């Protein structure tokens, strides 16, 4: 199998026949990104799907003040909790204040 990590990720979602894997893998085009390179930027038209085979990506939005913001649901997903739980934790920490 040419792309074992990709195939394992797909298999974790839905069973796929060998012929379907072959069709999927025939369309895979590897791309290596540098640490500072963006996969997508604001205004890009998404014409393909990405799969991270090695390493990681950082997802963020830039607000009106040109500050980088990570959406709360991504933080919650990384921590393995629901966004509502993260919201409650953030409120509790805000109420306790720094150094509590």
C-alpha positions in Angstrom: 0.0 0.0 0.0 1.5 3.3 -1.1 0.1 5.7 1.5 -0.4 3.5 4.7 -1.2 6.4 7.1 -3.8 7.9 4.8 -5.4 4.5 4.2 -5.5 3.8 7.9 -7.1 7.2 8.6 -9.8 6.5 5.9 -10.3 3.0 7.2 -10.9 4.4 10.7 -13.9 6.3 9.2 -15.4 3.9 6.7 -14.5 0.5 5.2 -13.0 0.9 1.7 -12.3 -1.7 -0.9 -8.8 -2.2 -2.4 -9.9 -0.8 -5.8 -11.2 2.3 -4.1 -7.9 2.8 -2.2 -6.1 2.5 -5.5 -8.3 5.2 -7.0 -7.8 7.5 -4.0 -4.0 6.9 -3.9 -3.6 7.6 -7.6 -4.8 11.2 -7.0 -2.5 11.8 -4.1 0.2 14.5 -4.8 2.8 14.8 -2.0 3.7 18.3 -0.9 6.3 19.3 1.6 5.8 22.6 3.5 8.5 24.7 5.2 7.8 25.8 8.8 6.8 29.3 7.7 4.8 28.3 4.6 1.0 28.5 4.6 -1.1 25.7 3.4 -4.0 28.1 2.8 -4.3 31.9 3.2 -7.4 34.2 3.3 -9.2 34.3 0.0 -7.8 31.1 -1.4 -10.2 28.8 -3.2 -9.9 25.3 -1.8 -9.6 22.9 -4.7 -8.1 19.9 -2.8 -8.0 18.1 0.6 -4.9 17.9 2.7 -3.6 15.0 4.8 -0.7 15.5 7.2 1.5 12.4 6.9 4.2 13.7 9.2 4.5 16.8 11.5 1.6 19.1 12.3 -0.2 22.2 11.1 -1.2 25.3 13.0 -4.7 26.8 12.3 -5.4 30.4 13.2 -7.4 33.4 12.1 -6.2 37.0 12.0 -8.6 39.4 13.6 -9.3 43.1 12.9 -6.4 44.1 15.2 -4.0 41.8 13.2 -3.7 39.4 16.1 -3.7 35.7 15.6 -6.6 33.8 17.1 -7.1 30.0 17.3 -10.8 29.1 17.2 -12.0 27.7 20.5 -13.3 24.5 19.0 -9.8 23.6 17.7 -8.3 24.1 21.2 -11.0 21.9 22.7 -10.5 19.2 20.1 -6.7 19.3 20.8 -7.4 18.9 24.5 -10.0 16.1 23.9 -12.9 18.0 25.4 -16.1 19.7 24.1 -16.0 23.4 23.3 -18.7 24.0 26.0 -16.3 22.4 28.6 -13.5 24.6 27.5 -15.8 27.7 27.8 -16.7 26.7 31.4 -13.0 26.3 32.3 -12.1 29.6 30.8 -15.0 31.4 32.7 -13.9 29.7 36.0 -10.3 30.7 35.5 -11.4 34.3 34.7 -13.4 34.4 37.9 -10.5 33.1 40.0 -8.1 35.6 38.6 -4.4 35.4 38.2 -2.3 33.5 40.8 -5.3 31.7 42.4 
